[in-house]
Each structure stands twice: as structure tokens, then as C-alpha cells.
Amino acid sequence: MSLRGNCLIFVFFVINICAFVNCDEGTSLDSGDQVRPDSPGLPRVPSSLLVDSFVPLSLMSSFPEDLEISNHCLELLSIFSQRYSDYVKCLVPAARPVRVCTKCYSGYGSLLNAYMNISSDQMGPSNESCRDSLMRSDRLMLVYVLFSNMQDLWEKSNCDFCITEKFQGVNNETTHFMKNLNQTLSCFEKYQQGNHTELCKNCKSSYKGLNELYSSMEKTLCIDVEDAMNMTRILWSKNFNCSMPRGETVAVIAVSSFMLFLPIIFYLSSFLHSEQKKRKLIHPKRMKSYSSLMNIQDKRS
Amino acid sequence: HLDYDNSENQLFLEEERRMSFTGFRCLEISRWLICGLIGVLTGLIACFIDIVVEKVARYKYEAIKQNIERFTEVGGLSISLILWAVLNFSFVMVGSILVAFFEPVAAGSGIPQIKCYLNGVKIPRVVRLKTLVIKVCGVICSVIGGLAVGKEGPMIHSGAVVAAGVSQGRSTTLKKDLMIFEYFRRDTEKRDFVSAGAAAGVSAAFGAPVGGVLFSLEEGASFWNQMLTWRIFFASMISTFTLNFFLSISHNNTGDLSNPGLINFGRFESENLNYNLYEIPLFIAMGAIVLGALFNFLNYWLTIFRIRYVHRPCLQVMEAMLVAAVTASVSFTMIYFSNDCQPLDSEHAEEYPLQLFCADGEYNSMATTFFNTPEKSVRSLFHNQPGTYNPLTLGLFTITYFFLACWTYGLAVSAGVFIPSLLIGAAWGRLCGIWLASLASIWADPGKYALIGAAAQLGGIVRMTLSLTVILVEATGNVTYGLPIMLVLLTAKIVGDYFQEGLYDIHIKLQSVPFLHWEAPATSHWLTTREVMSSPVTCLNRIEKVGTIVDVLSNTSTNHNGFPVVVQPSKLCGLILRSQLIVLLKHKVFVELAGSRLTRRKLQLKDFRDAYPRFPPIQSIHVSQDERECLMDLTEFMNPTPYTVTQETSLPRVFKLFRALGLRHLVVIDDANRVVGLVTRKDLARYHLGKHGLEELHLAQT
């Protein structure tokens, strides 16, 4: 070939050697170094290799075949990583006020899908199970642990109560609740300035309706609804100070003092009227001649 | 009084000759069977009480809670107060009527009566079926009625009654005789079974089988042998297992054996609640707090007042109703005026949270202590996170509940004092824990201090050391706390004994029961039998006229139960009991009729056993004028070898003999074997070591 061909071959060699050197560096990275900011769950791979698909290097072919991860599995892994990062990107902003169910349910759905693909028992095209090679090969079990955490959060939030089957959307109950909530909040906003007693009076019915709706949903709540209700309650009781005041203290004190008085009357009357029950003492029959009785004190009880 | 000592008369020797070896083996096996049966029945009774209380209390609390919630907004909470008071006093009225009018012996917790029984003193009607039924119904009514009481103490009494009934193989109340276990129809055997029953009761109440065995040991100390201990342990274990099993069925998780007793303290995990060495002096200091002695003191004067002035049944019922109403109103008022609001912990799903005037989502924290059964409150105090309780709330609760509990004990209702004392102690213990944590900024888990406080308070009130330590250790399920609990109980006993005795001992003394302690009072060795014995003694000749016997027995001024039998001139040859004489008179075993008696069968031990335990009084035996002239030969029926002492024997020696052998009469003879006096329990129980040396008390006639 001409000079161009030689240059191409030379460039190809250089690229490979650089890649090989960086590969070594990559495996000895500490956590925190060279991490791309928007993909925290990603396995540590040298950035030069970081594209959407993993290109197996010709150098890798020198490793034994058993340790090699097939293309198919690597692809599944990358899908999982992408969906994971998307889900977390949705979750964290929804942390306060808590809206993890209603905002991020589709993300969770796709994440679940990706995980199911990895952990299923089906054999891939090259007749191997991705589950064993990706999830069970080391003691860290990173994929499993990361997904378990997300699944845990989902279960603890009881999100299944708010979302319809197969992550299609938010169910009717929750939407109804959210509608009521918005009404109440808009009522709050209307009367927010000035004296809160007006707010307490005017918004009382919608707040009460909201409370009743909440109690009817008591067993099938997700965290979104729970938190929204909590915040509303805090607004109502603490900020606007609309709680019920203590009325009729006088009546309660009167009744209880009457009850406390009765025993005193009872004891006084029984003291004055009943005859005291006298006790007959048993006198022991003794031989009378011994004077050592002086040492013993007679106690009449 | 119990005749524990066996009367080895000729009839007894005959029976023993007749019984074969397999007969004795059968007896032993049937003893084990009876103990197992006692355990099962006691467990079932405890289960029944627990289930009924739970179910009915739920209705009551739900009703009151709904009423309060309805009236909180629109006003009219005084109606809720009245409703609560009415519910309380109606339940208590039922319970109190049962006790005051039908069976007064069922009042209180029953532990003093069982202590007396194991000591050898039989308070009348204490182990009857009627007493059991009234006790069970009474305790259910008292607990549902919201009084400051517990349901654990009456379990011990119930266990003892079950044991006394089952071991006899018949029921005198129901007039059914199953013709089994006839060998056991005497005081010796019955008392052993009652020890097993008491142990089974303790074990069912607290989930503490070993504690139950030790309780029986501590109370009926001296008549111990290994087989008896083994059988008692067997009964306790069966009892707690039965209770556990049936409670798990009723909670719909069969086989989950997590309720070993009526009171469940919850699990104390050792990792979280370790204690350090420097905390031990703190614990001992908590044990020295004399609230227990104060409780006893106040209750003592209150009981004296009640004995003197409130002794008619209708007055007693009214008093109980008033206490119930006041308990309700005090609780309600404290809840009403409390400003302490806390959000609900997720573990408290089964309680009855009251919101009252708190913000939405928060609940009145005073209500979680007052508006609940005491067992659940104790559990919460032991296990809740630090910060759940406001110190002010706890302090007010302690003071109020202390006075309520002190007022309630001694009423004519069936109720125990264990749980109220634990609750008071847990409350102020937790308070100490909170105070220590704020003072020294050491990490003091208030739950641990609550446990120590509860032990200190209970020890200060009942002054039981050994059995209580083991009961508490078993109830907490953790031996780690054994050392602090033991130290605290010892301290409480030492400090409290300086002031007065334990609550049960006070009540025993107030009822003038001749209770014998473990040992004779110290410094009494100079007292000899001559000064202690009763003299002169009513003796009977070996061949005595029926008329004399009838007169002696009918003499109401001296209610003797044992008569030395003498041959001329007043030489001792045996001892005969009143019960035996009555059976002889009933069957007309006269010398003159011996001839015609050959056609009828000879009197056997069975006839004595059939008349046991309720021997007819002498008034119901009819003796004609002719029969009065007949003679009766006591040789076959008397105990030919009664225990004797001489006049010079010191008091501690006599005491030891009495206590160790369970005697009821001890004949005092001189050097010529002549009867000079008789020592009975009443003679020995008078002597106490008081503040000014040895004192002699006068016992009242009961």
C-alpha cells in the first residue's frame, strides 16, 4: 500500500495501545473520580469507551471465554443504566413535597421492565443467562442491590395504591383526591391575607370534605396523598390556627368536682353514722406464776 | 387450720398394709396426672379472663371514643365524662355486688389468703368452687370497669382453688363424687396440690414458670422435697403453655407462642438496652425511693378505717362504685386539660387514640396512658422511643395513679395490685430516665429506667424478693436484667422493712390470722414453752363417756380442735382431733354397740375421708340421753405418737418443729410423761420482734 495505508495502520495501533493503557487505569479508579455527573449508577468504565454500546476490543479476546460478557447482556445492562439514571433524575426533585408516585411511576415501570429482562431465566441468543453473568458473579451484586433499593422505596411509599395496573396512570381515587386538594388550597389562597378567622370559616367545609375523603381512603394510601394531607393539616392547624378551642371548661370542672365530692360525703357519713366494729380479743390461758412477763410489752391493737 | 401432720392411727396402718406396691405406683402417677390437669385448667381460666376482658373492654372504649369525637366539636364533653363514669361504675357495681353479698372472701387479690393457706392456716371458704366463680367474674368486672387494678393477682387464687378442687375428685358444692383420688382427701395431700395450683397461677399470670415454683417455695417453705418441686414445676410449665397456645388461637395465629402470660412486657433486646457498671448505684438509689412504703402506710390506715366503719355490704358496694366514678372523672379531667399532643407512632395501631383538642394528625398523649388497659400502658412505657412522653404528663400521671391505686386496693372487689404498682413504678422510672438524660447528657434509655422503677415500686409494696426477681426476669425474657432487678428489690425490701411490712403481710395481720414467719423472732431463746403454752388442757380419757365428749365439743367458749388422750393419771397416750370425734359420733361407734356392729361393717379410713373437708358441726349430731351414758374407745382412732416437747424447750426450737413439720398441736409433757400444756399456732404467732424488743400481740377473735 502507499503511505496512506501505512498511516492508517499506525493510527489504528496507537488507538489500541492507548485504549489498553486507559483500560488499566480505569479499573483502579477510586469512587468519585472520573464519574460522569448524571449517571451515578454506572459501572466504572474508562470514559474513552463510554458510548451507548460497548465495543469489545480485540485485546479482550485474549481473555478466556468464560469471563466474557456477551454483547446481548451488555446491551441489557446499558439499558438498565439509562433507565436507572432517568428514574433517579425524576425521583430526587420530587422528594419535597413528596410526589414520587404520581410523577415518576412511568420511570419505575420501565426500570422494572429492564430489570426483569436481566433477571429472567430466558436464555439469550448466545445461549447463556444474563442473570448469572451480570448479577451473580461477584459478592457486591451491584445490579441487584441498586434495584432492591428502588423497589424498597416504591413499596414503602405504597405507590401501588395510587397507580393503576401496568403503570398506565394515576388511578381515579387519587385524581379525585388531588382535585379536592387543589380546591382547598385555592380556597386557602383566596383568604390568606388578613384575619385568619375568615379563612377558618369559609374554607372549613372544603377542608372537612378533604378530611373525610382522606379517612375513607385510610387503608389504601400512597405517600403522595399522605404527605399532601399532612401538609394541609399543618397549614390548617399551625399556620392558620383553625383548631377547635376548648369550650365548656366550666361544665367539665363542675361535673368532676361533684364526682370528687361524693366520696368525701360518703366517708364522712359512714364515719358518723356507722357503729364502730369492735374486736374481741382472745386472752390466752396461761400458767400465771411466771413473772418474766415483765419483759414483754402488752400491745393492745 | 390445716392438719398437715398425718394421724398414724391403726386404721391408717391397716390401709397401708392392704395397699399393694402397684397401688403406690398408681398413686404416684395419679399425682402427676392431677398436676398436669391443674396446669391445663389454670391456663384455660387465664385465657378465658383475658379474652373476655379484651372483647368487652374494646366495646367500652370504642363507645366512649366515638362519643368524645362526636362532642369535641359541638361541645357537650361533660356528657362524655358522665358516660364514662356511668359505664365504669355499672361494671364495678356488678363485680362488687357479687363479692360483697355472695362471697366476701373473694375480695382483694387472694394472695394473702393463699399465703395463709400455704402457711397452714385455712381461712374459711377460701378454696371453694363458688369462690372461684365469683373471683373470675369479679376480676373481669373490675378490670373492664376501669379501676386501677390488675388481673394477675386473682389468677393465683384461682389456680389454688382449681388445684384444691381437682385433687379431691369430687365437688361438694355440686354434690358430685367421681370416686377417684380418694387417697388424696386429706390436708397433707391437698396442701401440696394447692402449692402446685398457686405456682400454676403465677405462671399463667406472668409467663414465669420458675417464678411460680419459687413463689410456692417462698410461701410454703418448709415442706419441700424433690418430687414435689418437680410436680409443681410440671404444673407451671403446662399452665403457661396452655395459656400461650389458646391465646394464639384466639389471636388467629395458631402456634405463634408469643403470649406466655397475661402480662406481656414485650421483648427487651440486649443490644439496645445494655447497662453499664456506673448505672448500678443509680439503680440502687432508685430502689431506695420509699414510695412503696408510703403506699403501704396509706393503705394500712385506709383499711383500718374501712374495717371499722364500712363493714356493711351495701356500703362496700357503694364505695366501690364511687371509686370507679372518680377514677373515670379524674382520668377524663386530666386528658381534657392536657396540652401535650404527639403524632401517632405506627406501632400503636391497637390502642384508642383520642384527638380531642390537638391538631389534626396528632393525638392527646395523656390519653395514651389513661385511656388504655394498664397492661398496654406498662408496655408502652417500657418500649416507646425516648421523647414520646412529656415529663409533665408523666409526673401528673404518676401522682394521680398512685393515689387512685392506693385508694382502690382493699375495696370489696376482686383485683390485684401487681399491675398498678408496675405502672406507677414504670412512670416514675421513666421520669428518672428522662431527667438523667437531660442532666448528665449520658445516653440513658428511659425504657430501661422504667423497668427498674417498676421493679422498685413493686418490691417496695409487696416485699417479695426471690420469687419476684425471677418472675420479672422471666417476664422480660432477658437474664441480663437479673442483677439490677435483684439489687433493686433487695434495696427496696431493706429500706421498706424499716418502716413497715409488705402489703399482703399488713392485710394478713389486720385479719388477725396467726401467721408464722420463716423463723422465730430473734432474741427469743430465753422464752421457754412453759410461758408460751396454754394450760390447763382439755384432755380425754382413752375410754371416755359419750356425754363428756359431746359436752367438750359443744363448749363454745373454747373452740379446741385437738385433744390429748390420756390414761390415768394423766399420762399421754395419744392425740385425737375434733373432726375424728365428730365422725365417730356420727357413726355411733360406741363400745356397747360393738356386738351389734359385727353385723355392720367396721369403720374404715374411707369414712373419715368421705366426711372431709366439711365436717358437720357438733350441733347437727344428735345424741340421745341413753347414748350419752355409753362409752367410746378411742384407741384405734387416735394418733398414738403425737409430737411432744418438754417445758424447758425454747421458743425457737418449738417454732422450728411447728413450721418444719406443719403441726397444729404440740403436746407439752413433764418428766413423767404427763400432759401439762398444749402449744398451738395462736400461741406462737403472738411473738414479734418490735421496736422495743420482743412483743406479744393480742389476736382478735375472727
Interface residues (C-beta under 8 A of the other chain):
Chain A: N211 M229 N230 R233 I234 W236 S237 K238 S243 M244 P245 R246 G247 E248 T249 A251 V252 I253 A254 V255 S256 M259 L260 L262 P263 F266 Y267 S270 F271 S274 Q276 K277 R279 K280 L281 I282 H283 P284 K285 R286 M287 Y290 S292 L293 N295 I296 Q297 D298 K299 R300 S301
Chain B: T72 E73 G75 G76 L77 S78 L81 I82 A85 F305 I307 R308 Y309 V310 H311 R312 L315 M318 E319 L322 V323 A325 V326 A328 S329 V330 F332 T333 Y336 F357 C358 A359 D360 G361 S512 W526 R530 E531 M533 S534 S535 P536 G677 K682 D683 R686 G690 H692 G693 L694 E695 E696 L697 H698 L699 A700 Q701
